[in-house]
Amino acid sequence: MAFTWTSQRNGMTRIGSSGGERLARNRANDLLVEDAYQAAHAMILCLGPTPAAQRVMIFRRLTLDAVNRAHTTLDGAAGKSVNVAKVLRALGEPVTATGFLGGDRGEHLREALAARGVELDFVAVSARTRECVTVIDEAGGTVTELVEESRPVEPAAYEQLAAGLQRRLPTCRALVLSGTLTPGGPVDFYRRCVEWARVAGALSVVDAQGPPLVEALTARPGLVKPNRVELGTTIGRDLPGESAVLAAARELHARGAERVVVTAGAAPTLAFDGQTCWRVIPPRIPALNPIGSGDAFTAALTASLVRGDDLGEACRWGAAAGAANALTPMAGEVERAQIEALFKQVRVERLPT
């Protein structure tokens, strides 16, 4: 069954009696009000303080300590929140990306995202936007990510970002918080964002790790989505198997998260909503570049949840989007049709609680 990403209403239906007609008119008016509300609260806001200019270099065979020439080089916009925004836009969702951008790379990101139909609300900073380089070795079947660390931003930058966020949240269905803070950034920033989202009635999704995630839990986010490594880092212990992962997910739920989703690359995703546990098994694919697949998962997961799906179904869409992303050379540049095709290959199992 294909996912319906658009909403349609049929208007008033004549029932026959005058009382029925009044009921039909009232229902039609209710639907018009509902549609107007949804249109005014349609946006999904993607916030990440550390976006990146992304370069992907593909080599037939990579030899260390030697000169290597790439046969394909691609440039684009990335960083976790940017990848989420690109996938949401590919799914037809209205989306705004926000965070910090600076320098020539920041301008490149603005142009690349605007060309994809992503609305922009970035704060301009003096620090140059970082660059990440993905190195793909076709012969070795490896993907290596070279990450430039982000730079500190002006003290007032986070307050500007917060002001823009609070201005936009009343028109948003969801707020997705992704990635690391800039060096020296306020560790409680994601917590404050979750609090503002709750006041505005927007779903809050946190894809982070360590102290920023721990702080955010105290504000009761709608969903947290670390991967297995990030979850282990956050709670301070190894997670050798599914039972350990589920125990850690329950711990995050007890500490405030309404729903917990733990991805693990090509391995099954585990999810818990306080009552039900799910195992989500992604399709087998010939992956080209898995960088950003967790972000693609977050995007489709969020879109599905705001349309009313349960967590298991939403994770099914997330797994399909993650697989579609892994088939593409540049993170986040997926096709909706491919996600819908892969959705049919994802298996979802309910686990004993």
Protein Blocks (a to p, Z undefined) as FASTA:
>chain_A
ZZdfbdcdebjadfkiamlmmmmmmmmmmmmmmmmmmmmmmbccdddfbgcdddddddfb
dcehiacddfbdcdddedjklmmmmmmmmnopacddedddehjklmmmmmmmmmnopacd
ddcdfbdcddddddddfknopacddddddddddfklmmmmmmmmmmmmmmpfbdcdedjd
dehiafklmmmmmmmmmmnopacddddehjllmmmmmnopabdcddfklmmmmnopacfb
fklmmmmmmmmmmnopabdcddehjaccdddehjaccdddddddddfblghklmmmmmmm
mmmmmnopafklmmmmmmmmmmmmmmpmbghiacfklmmmmmmmpccddddZZ
